Amino acid sequence: MNDHRKRLIDYVELLADAKAQLKLQRELPSANLPVELVTAMDYLFSQKERQCRRIFSEAEFVGLLELQRRLDLSAEQMASHGHRNLTEVLTSTEWKSVIWFARVFADKLNNTVPAEV
């Protein structure tokens, strides 16, 4: 499997798992984990969009765009409500939407054959 594809799938799996997010927050207490989770999408996907088009199928790429949209909505909500704490963010409707979509999407990513590189 392509390394970048694996990193993105690992990231989607982390977004799908609230318990894993809380564990990571405990391991990195000084990190603003909600912001880190949102900005990771920019690094892993937005800045590498051409590469992602080659290593993900069209349907998977559309899924990544949808995940990015949901993360953007959650980031807007965090900014407007001042949520900086993961526990608060996990209760927001927008973040619950991210988790739900990431769960479904992670299953799809793990059950498909990757696009040719």
PEFENQUI-V336165 format. One record per pair of residues at least 24 apart in sequence whose C-alpha atoms are under 10 Angstrom apart, sorted by the first residue. I is the first residue (numbers start at 1). J is the second residue. Records with the same first field share a line. If there is no record, write none. Layout:
BEGIN
I: J / J
END
This chain:
BEGIN
1: 55 / 113 / 114 / 115 / 116 / 117
2: 55 / 114 / 115 / 116 / 117
3: 55
4: 44 / 45 / 48 / 51 / 52 / 55
5: 44 / 45 / 51 / 52 / 54 / 55 / 56 / 109 / 114 / 115
6: 109 / 110
7: 44
8: 40 / 41 / 44 / 45 / 52 / 64 / 106 / 109
9: 102 / 105 / 106 / 107 / 109 / 110
10: 106
11: 37 / 40 / 41 / 44 / 102 / 106
12: 37 / 41 / 64 / 67 / 98 / 99 / 101 / 102 / 103 / 104 / 105 / 106 / 107 / 109
13: 99 / 102 / 103 / 104 / 105 / 106 / 107 / 109 / 110
14: 99 / 102 / 103 / 106
15: 67 / 71 / 95 / 96 / 98 / 99 / 100 / 101 / 102 / 103 / 106
16: 96 / 97 / 98 / 99 / 100 / 101 / 102 / 103 / 104 / 105 / 106 / 107
17: 99 / 100 / 102 / 103
18: 86 / 87 / 90 / 95 / 96 / 99
21: 86 / 87 / 90
22: 86 / 87 / 90
25: 85 / 86 / 87
31: 84 / 85
32: 84 / 85 / 86
33: 84 / 85 / 86 / 89
34: 74 / 75 / 78 / 83 / 84 / 85 / 86 / 87 / 88 / 89 / 90 / 95
35: 74 / 75 / 78 / 79 / 83 / 84 / 85 / 86
37: 71 / 75
38: 68 / 70 / 71 / 72 / 74 / 75
39: 68 / 71 / 72 / 75
41: 67 / 68 / 71 / 72
42: 68 / 71
51: 117
52: 115 / 117
53: 115 / 117
54: 114 / 115 / 116 / 117
55: 114 / 115 / 116 / 117
56: 109 / 112 / 113 / 114 / 115 / 116 / 117
57: 109 / 112 / 113 / 114 / 115 / 116
58: 115
59: 108 / 109
60: 105 / 108 / 109 / 112 / 114 / 115
63: 101 / 102 / 104 / 105 / 106 / 108 / 109
64: 102 / 105
66: 98 / 101 / 102 / 105
67: 97 / 98 / 99 / 101 / 102 / 105
68: 98
69: 98
70: 94 / 95 / 96 / 97 / 98 / 99 / 101 / 102
71: 95 / 97 / 98 / 99
72: 98
73: 97 / 98
74: 98
END
